[in-house]
Amino acid sequence: MSSRKSRQQSTGSTRISDDQIIDLVSKLRQLVPEIHHRRSDKVSASKVLQETCNYIRNLHREVDDLSERLSQLLNTIDSNSAEASIIRSLINQ
């Protein structure tokens, strides 16, 4: 038994087919705006994965920034107000 096959069996993972990879990369192309809005469909799978990682990092930064801004806003209003309650619910999501 090859070491690759034994590793797959020991971890319980299954091999993803080339067709599945192509399908997943195609779905990522549709989801990531930087790729989706390009005129050319000739974007390599590695570029799609790089752009997807960058996009996710940027989304994380935006979430962190918005959370910080909401926290700052919460500090400037009455903590018992309806607005404060809304802000707290947004921060805790």
DSSP file (Angstrom, degrees, kcal/mol; ACC not computed):
  #  RESIDUE AA STRUCTURE BP1 BP2  ACC     N-H-->O    O-->H-N    N-H-->O    O-->H-N    TCO  KAPPA ALPHA  PHI   PSI    X-CA   Y-CA   Z-CA
    1    1 A M              0   0    0      0, 0.0     2,-0.0     0, 0.0     0, 0.0   0.000 360.0 360.0 360.0 133.8    0.0    0.0    0.0
    2    2 A S     >  -     0   0    0      1,-0.1     4,-2.3     4,-0.0     5,-0.2  -0.331 360.0-120.6 -72.0 156.6    1.4    3.4   -0.9
    3    3 A S  H  > S+     0   0    0      1,-0.2     4,-2.3     2,-0.2     5,-0.2   0.857 113.4  55.0 -66.0 -33.7    2.0    5.9    1.8
    4    4 A R  H  > S+     0   0    0      2,-0.2     4,-2.2     1,-0.2    -1,-0.2   0.930 109.6  45.9 -63.9 -44.9   -0.4    8.4    0.2
    5    5 A K  H  > S+     0   0    0      1,-0.2     4,-2.3     2,-0.2    -2,-0.2   0.906 112.9  49.7 -65.9 -41.2   -3.2    5.8    0.2
    6    6 A S  H  X S+     0   0    0     -4,-2.3     4,-2.6     1,-0.2    -1,-0.2   0.877 109.5  52.2 -67.2 -35.4   -2.5    4.9    3.8
    7    7 A R  H  X S+     0   0    0     -4,-2.3     4,-1.9     2,-0.2     6,-0.3   0.914 109.9  49.1 -63.6 -41.9   -2.5    8.5    4.8
    8    8 A Q  H  X>S+     0   0    0     -4,-2.2     5,-1.0     1,-0.2     4,-0.9   0.913 114.0  45.4 -64.1 -42.3   -5.9    9.0    3.1
    9    9 A Q  H  <5S+     0   0    0     -4,-2.3     3,-0.3     1,-0.2    -2,-0.2   0.892 112.0  51.1 -69.1 -39.0   -7.3    6.0    4.8
   10   10 A S  H  <5S+     0   0    0     -4,-2.6    -1,-0.2     1,-0.2    -2,-0.2   0.825 114.9  42.1 -70.3 -30.4   -5.9    6.9    8.2
   11   11 A T  H  <5S-     0   0    0     -4,-1.9    -1,-0.2    -5,-0.2    -2,-0.2   0.569 105.6-127.3 -90.5  -8.9   -7.3   10.4    8.1
   12   12 A G  T  <5 +     0   0    0     -4,-0.9    -3,-0.2    -3,-0.3     2,-0.1   0.585  61.2 141.3  76.1   8.5  -10.7    9.3    6.7
   13   13 A S      < -     0   0    0     -5,-1.0     2,-0.3    -6,-0.3    -1,-0.3  -0.476  41.1-144.3 -84.6 156.1  -10.4   11.8    3.8
   14   14 A T        -     0   0    0     -2,-0.1     2,-0.2    -3,-0.1    -1,-0.0  -0.880  24.5-103.3-117.2 153.6  -11.4   11.1    0.3
   15   15 A R        -     0   0    0     -2,-0.3     2,-0.5     1,-0.1     0, 0.0  -0.530  29.6-132.1 -76.3 136.5   -9.7   12.3   -2.8
   16   16 A I        -     0   0    0     -2,-0.2    -1,-0.1     1,-0.1     2,-0.0  -0.758  25.5-124.8 -87.9 131.7  -11.4   15.2   -4.6
   17   17 A S     >  -     0   0    0     -2,-0.5     4,-2.1     1,-0.1     5,-0.2  -0.306  18.0-113.7 -74.1 160.1  -11.8   14.6   -8.3
   18   18 A D  H  > S+     0   0    0      1,-0.2     4,-2.6     2,-0.2     5,-0.2   0.880 118.7  55.3 -59.1 -39.0  -10.4   17.0  -10.9
   19   19 A D  H  > S+     0   0    0      1,-0.2     4,-2.2     2,-0.2    -1,-0.2   0.886 106.8  49.8 -63.3 -38.3  -14.0   17.7  -12.0
   20   20 A Q  H  > S+     0   0    0      2,-0.2     4,-2.6     1,-0.2    -1,-0.2   0.906 110.7  49.6 -66.4 -40.8  -14.9   18.7   -8.4
   21   21 A I  H  X S+     0   0    0     -4,-2.1     4,-2.7     2,-0.2     5,-0.2   0.929 110.8  49.5 -62.6 -45.4  -11.9   21.0   -8.2
   22   22 A I  H  X S+     0   0    0     -4,-2.6     4,-2.2     1,-0.2    -1,-0.2   0.911 112.1  49.0 -59.4 -42.7  -12.8   22.6  -11.5
   23   23 A D  H  X S+     0   0    0     -4,-2.2     4,-2.1     2,-0.2    -2,-0.2   0.913 112.1  47.8 -64.3 -43.4  -16.4   23.1  -10.3
   24   24 A L  H  X S+     0   0    0     -4,-2.6     4,-2.3     2,-0.2    -2,-0.2   0.905 111.8  49.2 -65.3 -41.7  -15.3   24.6   -6.9
   25   25 A V  H  X S+     0   0    0     -4,-2.7     4,-2.2     1,-0.2    -1,-0.2   0.894 110.0  52.6 -64.2 -39.2  -12.9   27.0   -8.6
   26   26 A S  H  X S+     0   0    0     -4,-2.2     4,-1.3    -5,-0.2    -2,-0.2   0.900 108.8  49.6 -62.6 -40.8  -15.7   28.0  -11.0
   27   27 A K  H  X S+     0   0    0     -4,-2.1     4,-1.4     1,-0.2    -2,-0.2   0.894 109.1  52.1 -65.2 -39.8  -17.9   28.7   -8.0
   28   28 A L  H  X S+     0   0    0     -4,-2.3     4,-2.3     1,-0.2     3,-0.2   0.895 103.5  58.3 -63.4 -39.0  -15.2   30.8   -6.4
   29   29 A R  H  < S+     0   0    0     -4,-2.2    -1,-0.2     1,-0.2    -2,-0.2   0.879 108.1  46.8 -56.1 -38.2  -14.9   32.8   -9.6
   30   30 A Q  H  < S+     0   0    0     -4,-1.3    -1,-0.2    -3,-0.2    -2,-0.2   0.790 114.6  46.8 -74.9 -28.3  -18.5   33.8   -9.3
   31   31 A L  H  < S+     0   0    0     -4,-1.4    -2,-0.2    -3,-0.2    -1,-0.2   0.806  95.5  75.1 -86.1 -31.3  -18.3   34.7   -5.6
   32   32 A V    >X  -     0   0    0     -4,-2.3     4,-3.0     1,-0.2     3,-1.2  -0.744  67.7-153.8 -91.6 114.3  -15.1   36.9   -5.6
   33   33 A P  H 3> S+     0   0    0      0, 0.0     4,-2.1     0, 0.0    -1,-0.2   0.849  90.9  60.1 -56.8 -38.3  -15.9   40.3   -7.1
   34   34 A E  H 34 S+     0   0    0      1,-0.2     4,-0.1     2,-0.2    -5,-0.1   0.816 117.3  32.4 -61.4 -29.6  -12.3   41.0   -8.2
   35   35 A I  H X4 S+     0   0    0     -3,-1.2     3,-1.3    -7,-0.2    -1,-0.2   0.848 114.6  57.6 -91.7 -41.9  -12.4   37.9  -10.4
   36   36 A H  H 3< S+     0   0    0     -4,-3.0    -2,-0.2     1,-0.3    -1,-0.1   0.826 105.7  50.9 -60.7 -34.3  -16.1   38.0  -11.3
   37   37 A H  T 3< S+     0   0    0     -4,-2.1    -1,-0.3    -5,-0.2    -2,-0.1   0.489  85.4 107.7 -87.0  -3.1  -15.9   41.5  -12.8
   38   38 A R    <   -     0   0    0     -3,-1.3    -3,-0.0    -5,-0.2    -4,-0.0  -0.450  67.9-138.6 -72.3 148.7  -12.9   40.7  -15.0
   39   39 A R  S    S+     0   0    0     -2,-0.1     2,-0.4     2,-0.0    -1,-0.1   0.825  82.4  74.7 -75.9 -31.8  -13.6   40.5  -18.7
   40   40 A S        -     0   0    0      1,-0.1    -2,-0.1     2,-0.1     3,-0.0  -0.659  58.6-163.5 -88.9 135.5  -11.3   37.5  -19.3
   41   41 A D        +     0   0    0     -2,-0.4     2,-1.5     1,-0.1    -1,-0.1   0.396  69.4  99.5 -89.3   1.2  -12.4   34.0  -18.1
   42   42 A K        +     0   0    0      2,-0.0     2,-0.5     0, 0.0    -1,-0.1  -0.453  45.6 137.8 -90.6  63.3   -8.8   32.9  -18.4
   43   43 A V        -     0   0    0     -2,-1.5   -14,-0.1    -3,-0.0     5,-0.0  -0.940  52.7-122.3-109.4 127.9   -7.8   33.1  -14.8
   44   44 A S     >  -     0   0    0     -2,-0.5     4,-2.3     1,-0.1     5,-0.2  -0.228  18.6-116.4 -67.8 157.2   -5.8   30.2  -13.4
   45   45 A A  H  > S+     0   0    0      1,-0.2     4,-2.4     2,-0.2     5,-0.2   0.883 116.7  53.6 -60.7 -39.0   -7.0   28.2  -10.5
   46   46 A S  H  > S+     0   0    0      1,-0.2     4,-2.4     2,-0.2    -1,-0.2   0.895 108.6  49.2 -64.9 -38.0   -4.0   29.4   -8.4
   47   47 A K  H  > S+     0   0    0      2,-0.2     4,-2.9     1,-0.2     5,-0.2   0.894 109.6  52.3 -66.3 -39.2   -4.9   33.0   -9.1
   48   48 A V  H  X S+     0   0    0     -4,-2.3     4,-2.3     1,-0.2    -2,-0.2   0.925 111.3  46.8 -61.2 -44.1   -8.5   32.3   -8.1
   49   49 A L  H  X S+     0   0    0     -4,-2.4     4,-2.3     2,-0.2    -2,-0.2   0.899 112.7  49.2 -66.1 -40.3   -7.4   30.8   -4.8
   50   50 A Q  H  X S+     0   0    0     -4,-2.4     4,-2.4     2,-0.2    -2,-0.2   0.941 113.2  46.4 -62.5 -47.1   -5.0   33.7   -4.2
   51   51 A E  H  X S+     0   0    0     -4,-2.9     4,-2.6     1,-0.2    -2,-0.2   0.869 110.9  53.3 -64.1 -36.5   -7.7   36.3   -4.9
   52   52 A T  H  X S+     0   0    0     -4,-2.3     4,-2.5    -5,-0.2    -1,-0.2   0.927 109.4  47.9 -64.4 -44.7  -10.2   34.3   -2.7
   53   53 A C  H  X S+     0   0    0     -4,-2.3     4,-2.5     2,-0.2    -2,-0.2   0.921 113.0  48.5 -61.2 -44.1   -7.8   34.4    0.2
   54   54 A N  H  X S+     0   0    0     -4,-2.4     4,-2.5     1,-0.2    -2,-0.2   0.913 111.0  50.8 -61.6 -42.7   -7.2   38.1   -0.3
   55   55 A Y  H  X S+     0   0    0     -4,-2.6     4,-2.3     2,-0.2    -2,-0.2   0.911 110.7  48.1 -62.4 -43.7  -10.9   38.7   -0.5
   56   56 A I  H  X S+     0   0    0     -4,-2.5     4,-2.4     2,-0.2    -1,-0.2   0.905 110.9  51.4 -65.3 -41.4  -11.5   36.8    2.7
   57   57 A R  H  X S+     0   0    0     -4,-2.5     4,-2.3     1,-0.2    -2,-0.2   0.923 110.5  49.0 -59.9 -43.7   -8.7   38.7    4.5
   58   58 A N  H  X S+     0   0    0     -4,-2.5     4,-2.4     1,-0.2    -2,-0.2   0.889 109.2  52.0 -63.9 -39.1  -10.3   42.0    3.4
   59   59 A L  H  X S+     0   0    0     -4,-2.3     4,-2.5     2,-0.2    -1,-0.2   0.913 108.6  51.1 -62.8 -41.6  -13.7   40.9    4.6
   60   60 A H  H  X S+     0   0    0     -4,-2.4     4,-2.6     2,-0.2    -2,-0.2   0.919 110.1  49.6 -60.6 -43.6  -12.2   40.1    8.0
   61   61 A R  H  X S+     0   0    0     -4,-2.3     4,-2.7     1,-0.2    -2,-0.2   0.914 110.5  50.2 -61.6 -42.6  -10.6   43.5    8.2
   62   62 A E  H  X S+     0   0    0     -4,-2.4     4,-2.8     2,-0.2     5,-0.2   0.910 110.7  49.1 -63.1 -41.9  -13.9   45.2    7.3
   63   63 A V  H  X S+     0   0    0     -4,-2.5     4,-2.6     2,-0.2    -2,-0.2   0.930 112.4  48.2 -62.8 -45.4  -15.7   43.2   10.0
   64   64 A D  H  X S+     0   0    0     -4,-2.6     4,-2.3     2,-0.2    -2,-0.2   0.921 113.1  48.2 -60.6 -44.1  -13.0   44.2   12.5
   65   65 A D  H  X S+     0   0    0     -4,-2.7     4,-2.5     1,-0.2    -2,-0.2   0.922 112.9  46.9 -63.3 -45.6  -13.2   47.8   11.5
   66   66 A L  H  X S+     0   0    0     -4,-2.8     4,-2.5     2,-0.2    -1,-0.2   0.885 111.1  52.0 -65.8 -37.9  -17.0   47.9   11.7
   67   67 A S  H  X S+     0   0    0     -4,-2.6     4,-2.3    -5,-0.2    -1,-0.2   0.910 110.5  48.7 -63.0 -41.8  -17.0   46.2   15.1
   68   68 A E  H  X S+     0   0    0     -4,-2.3     4,-2.4     2,-0.2    -2,-0.2   0.922 111.5  49.2 -63.4 -44.0  -14.5   48.8   16.3
   69   69 A R  H  X S+     0   0    0     -4,-2.5     4,-2.3     1,-0.2    -2,-0.2   0.895 111.2  49.5 -63.7 -39.9  -16.6   51.6   15.0
   70   70 A L  H  X S+     0   0    0     -4,-2.5     4,-2.6     2,-0.2    -1,-0.2   0.902 110.0  51.4 -65.3 -40.0  -19.8   50.2   16.6
   71   71 A S  H  X S+     0   0    0     -4,-2.3     4,-1.5     2,-0.2    -2,-0.2   0.913 110.5  48.5 -62.2 -42.6  -17.9   49.8   19.9
   72   72 A Q  H  X S+     0   0    0     -4,-2.4     4,-0.6     1,-0.2    -2,-0.2   0.904 111.8  49.4 -63.9 -41.1  -16.8   53.5   19.7
   73   73 A L  H >< S+     0   0    0     -4,-2.3     3,-1.3     1,-0.2     4,-0.5   0.902 106.9  55.7 -64.0 -40.6  -20.4   54.5   18.9
   74   74 A L  H >< S+     0   0    0     -4,-2.6     3,-0.9     1,-0.3    -1,-0.2   0.847 102.7  56.7 -60.6 -34.3  -21.7   52.5   21.8
   75   75 A N  H 3< S+     0   0    0     -4,-1.5    -1,-0.3     1,-0.2    -2,-0.2   0.666 104.6  53.5 -71.0 -16.0  -19.4   54.4   24.1
   76   76 A T  T << S+     0   0    0     -3,-1.3     2,-0.3    -4,-0.6    -1,-0.2   0.488 102.8  63.0 -99.5  -3.3  -20.9   57.7   23.1
   77   77 A I  S <  S-     0   0    0     -3,-0.9     2,-0.2    -4,-0.5     0, 0.0  -0.761  98.4 -78.0-120.3 166.8  -24.6   56.9   23.7
   78   78 A D    >   -     0   0    0     -2,-0.3     3,-1.7     1,-0.2     6,-0.4  -0.435  38.0-140.9 -61.6 124.8  -26.7   56.1   26.7
   79   79 A S  T 3  S+     0   0    0      1,-0.3    -1,-0.2    -2,-0.2    -4,-0.0   0.655  98.9  52.3 -67.9 -14.9  -26.1   52.5   27.5
   80   80 A N  T 3  S+     0   0    0      4,-0.1    -1,-0.3     5,-0.0    -2,-0.1   0.399  87.7 109.3 -99.3   2.3  -29.8   51.9   28.4
   81   81 A S  S <> S-     0   0    0     -3,-1.7     4,-1.7     1,-0.1     5,-0.1  -0.276  80.4-115.4 -77.7 163.8  -31.1   53.3   25.1
   82   82 A A  H  > S+     0   0    0      1,-0.2     4,-2.1     2,-0.2     5,-0.2   0.868 117.4  56.6 -63.2 -37.4  -32.8   51.4   22.3
   83   83 A E  H  > S+     0   0    0      1,-0.2     4,-2.5     2,-0.2    -1,-0.2   0.908 105.2  50.8 -61.7 -41.9  -29.9   52.4   20.0
   84   84 A A  H  > S+     0   0    0     -6,-0.4     4,-2.6     1,-0.2    -1,-0.2   0.884 108.5  52.4 -63.6 -38.6  -27.4   50.9   22.5
   85   85 A S  H  X S+     0   0    0     -4,-1.7     4,-2.0     2,-0.2    -1,-0.2   0.907 110.0  48.1 -63.6 -42.0  -29.3   47.6   22.5
   86   86 A I  H  X S+     0   0    0     -4,-2.1     4,-2.0     2,-0.2    -2,-0.2   0.924 112.0  49.3 -63.2 -45.6  -29.3   47.5   18.7
   87   87 A I  H  X S+     0   0    0     -4,-2.5     4,-2.4     1,-0.2    -2,-0.2   0.911 109.8  51.5 -62.9 -42.9  -25.5   48.2   18.6
   88   88 A R  H  X S+     0   0    0     -4,-2.6     4,-2.0     1,-0.2    -1,-0.2   0.902 108.9  50.9 -61.5 -39.6  -24.8   45.5   21.2
   89   89 A S  H  < S+     0   0    0     -4,-2.0     4,-0.3     1,-0.2    -1,-0.2   0.877 110.7  49.4 -66.6 -35.1  -26.8   43.0   19.2
   90   90 A L  H >< S+     0   0    0     -4,-2.0     3,-0.9     1,-0.2    -2,-0.2   0.895 110.9  49.0 -67.6 -40.0  -24.8   43.8   16.1
   91   91 A I  H 3< S+     0   0    0     -4,-2.4    -2,-0.2     1,-0.2    -1,-0.2   0.861 109.6  52.6 -67.3 -35.8  -21.5   43.5   17.9
   92   92 A N  T 3<        0   0    0     -4,-2.0    -1,-0.2     1,-0.2    -2,-0.2   0.454 360.0 360.0 -83.6   0.2  -22.5   40.1   19.3
   93   93 A Q    <         0   0    0     -3,-0.9    -1,-0.2    -4,-0.3    -2,-0.1   0.498 360.0 360.0 -77.9 360.0  -23.4   38.6   16.0
